[in-house]
Amino acid sequence: MTEPAASPFPEASLTRHLFDMAQQAAIALGEIENPITKQREQHPEAARYIIDVLAMLQEKTAGNCTQEEADYLSGAVASLRTLYVQKVEG
């Protein structure tokens, strides 16, 4: 009997999704190299949108997450907001 092939994707989880979104915001802020262009680019409107979506998720999921998920989301929103202010408004 053959074992099923390993999936090329990680297991779906809220923390993984939040991580992916935070990474997209960091790319949009030029903190991380864009994997497609291999350049550090700034797209402040995109970064702001992603940060706003993360903040909305924080509000809408309050009380419905594990403590680990809530802590990760809170930290990501705070860090990205600070980075946004430094990069765009500072």
C-alpha positions in Angstrom: 0.0 0.0 0.0 1.3 3.4 -0.9 1.4 6.3 1.6 -0.4 9.5 0.6 1.9 12.2 -0.8 2.8 15.0 1.5 0.9 18.2 0.8 3.0 21.1 -0.5 0.9 23.4 1.8 1.1 23.8 5.6 -1.8 22.8 7.8 -4.5 25.4 7.7 -4.7 27.5 10.9 -5.7 30.9 12.0 -2.1 31.6 13.2 -0.7 30.6 9.8 -3.2 32.8 8.0 -2.4 35.8 10.3 1.4 35.2 9.7 0.9 35.2 6.0 -1.1 38.4 6.1 1.5 40.1 8.4 4.3 39.0 6.0 2.4 40.6 3.1 2.2 43.8 5.1 5.9 43.7 5.8 6.6 43.2 2.1 4.3 46.1 1.3 6.3 48.2 3.8 9.6 47.2 2.2 10.8 45.3 5.3 11.0 42.0 3.4 12.1 41.5 -0.2 9.2 40.9 -2.6 9.6 37.2 -3.6 8.5 37.9 -7.1 10.6 41.0 -8.0 13.4 40.3 -5.6 13.3 44.0 -4.6 12.3 45.8 -1.4 9.4 48.0 -2.5 7.0 50.3 -0.6 3.3 50.2 -1.3 1.9 52.1 1.7 -1.7 51.9 0.6 -1.5 48.1 0.4 0.3 47.9 3.7 -2.4 50.1 5.4 -5.2 48.0 4.0 -3.6 44.7 5.3 -3.0 46.3 8.7 -6.6 47.5 8.8 -7.8 44.0 7.9 -5.7 42.5 10.7 -7.1 45.0 13.1 -10.7 44.2 12.0 -10.0 40.5 12.5 -8.7 41.3 16.0 -11.9 43.0 16.8 -14.2 40.5 15.2 -12.5 37.4 16.7 -12.1 38.8 20.2 -13.1 36.1 22.7 -13.2 33.4 20.0 -9.4 32.7 19.6 -7.0 30.8 21.7 -4.7 32.9 23.8 -1.8 32.1 21.5 -3.8 33.3 18.4 -5.0 36.5 20.2 -1.4 37.3 21.4 0.0 36.8 17.9 -2.6 39.0 16.3 -2.3 41.7 18.9 1.5 41.7 18.6 1.4 41.7 14.8 -1.1 44.6 14.6 1.0 46.7 17.1 4.3 46.0 15.4 2.9 46.6 11.9 1.3 49.9 13.0 4.5 51.1 14.5 6.5 50.1 11.4 3.9 51.8 9.2 4.2 55.1 11.1 8.0 54.9 10.9 8.1 54.1 7.2 5.3 56.2 5.9 4.5 59.0 8.3 7.9 59.3 10.0 
